[in-house]
Amino acid sequence: MSTVTADAPRTSPTAPPAIRRRRPKGRTSGHVLTVVAWAAGLLFFAPVAWMVLTSFKQESQAASNPPTFFFTPTLEQYASVIGTAGAGSYLLNSVIATACSTLLVLVLAVPAAYAVSIRPVKRTQDFLFFFISTKMLPIVAVIMPIYVIAGQIQLLDNILTLIILYTAMNLPIAVWMMRSFFLEVPGEVLEAASIDGASLLRTMRTVLLPMVAPGVAATALICVIFAWNEFFFALNLTAANAATVPIFLMSTMTSEGLFLARLSAASVLASLPVVLAGWIAQKQLVRGLSMGAVK
């Protein structure tokens, strides 16, 4: 009796098995997130790009409707802004107020952050909460008593008033930032310095500050940005002698009309110092902002 069997497909014993390649789901989701991130970044950058483009237009082109996309670039608006009478004094006042307040903030914040992080005392958390709670108070709620006090001590329209206020404005943030950086310093390093007989000042100068230098740079840059862009105090407490760059930008909006191209050029020039500072310190800024991160 014979049996008939269906011929099975013959395959080479050395032939590799068929493998269905599947694209990892993580890679697909990563591409989607990348596209979304780029779209969000371009969306937020669009007003800045439009401001820069408008600064190279004539006023008639800047105010046209529909907008003018093709035009011959001109530096006329930049020349007009730079040639404005008193523009240098506005810039000088901003530089003095920003630099002095940032230096004062660092001088005060570094010892304070050291005290609440490496040498904490009882109720340190309450102190930190009270310190940061001062940032929750609206500035408009304190402008009247500040104005009255500044008037009584003859400090209205004085750059010293802005330096003091900018220091008080940025000090809570600086203490919290520097505290997170000091908490990342290994305790063994401080113990070694103490065993070697190093004093507190020497330990701060030769051990702690070099280790937290990126954090100091990040804190300084944050303070510079906040002080440079501050508008409310400068608007209400200064007039002609201590007015800063934000006040100069407001002066481009006159009763004759809003000159968009000139305002855009002035805004680009006002933004350049902070942008350049951030670009120069970007490596230190990234390292500093990541020092206090949870690992």
C-alpha positions, 0 to 999 in steps of 0.5 A: 500500500502506497501513501502519497504525501504532498511535497513540502517546500524545500528550503536550504538548511543554511538559508536564514529564516525570514525576519519581519523588520519592524520599526521600533515604536520608540523611534517613531514617537521620538521623531514625532516629538522632534517635529512637535518641538521644532514646530513649537520652537519656530512658533515662539521664535516667529515674533522675534524673527518678524521684529528683526525683519521689520527693523530693516524696513521703511516705515511705510513697508512696516505699516503696510497691510497686507504685510510686505515680505519682499523689500530692500533692506535698509539700515536707516532705522538703526542709524536713527536709533543710534543717533537719537539724542540721549540714547547713550545715557539710557544705555549707560544707566542700564549697564550700571544698574544691571552690573552693580545689582548683579554683583551685589546679588552674588556677594549676598547670595553666595554666603546666604546659600552656603549658610542654608545649604551646608550649614543649615540651622533650625527652621531653615525651611521656614526662612527659605519659604519666607524669602521666596514668598517676597516674589509673590507680592505684586510690584504694583502693591509696593510702588506707592510706599517705595515712591514716597520713601524715595522722595523723602530721602531724595532718591527719586530719578537716581540710579542708586534706587534702581540698584537697590531695588534690582538687588532686592528683586533678584536676591531671593531667586539667586539664594534658591539657585545657589542653594541647589548648587551648593547641595551638590558639593560632596561633604567629603570635600569640605571635610578634607579642607577642614582637616587640612586647616583651611579657614572658612574664607579660604574654603569658599575661595579655593574649594567651593566657588571653583566647584560651583562656578557654572552655577554662579554663572547661571545665577548671574545671567538670570539676574542680568536678564531680569535687571536689564528687562525691568520696566515698572520700577524704571518707569515710575521712579525715574525721569531724565537722569536715571532712565534705562533702556526699556524707557528708551524703547517706550519713547519711540511711541510718540503722539505722532504715531507708532513707528514700527520699524524704528521700534523694532530696530531699537528693540533689536539693539536693546536685546543684543547685550543679553543675547550676546551674554547668553551666547558667550556663557551658554556652556556655563549656563547649561552646566549650571542649570543642570547642577541642581537637577535630580540625578 
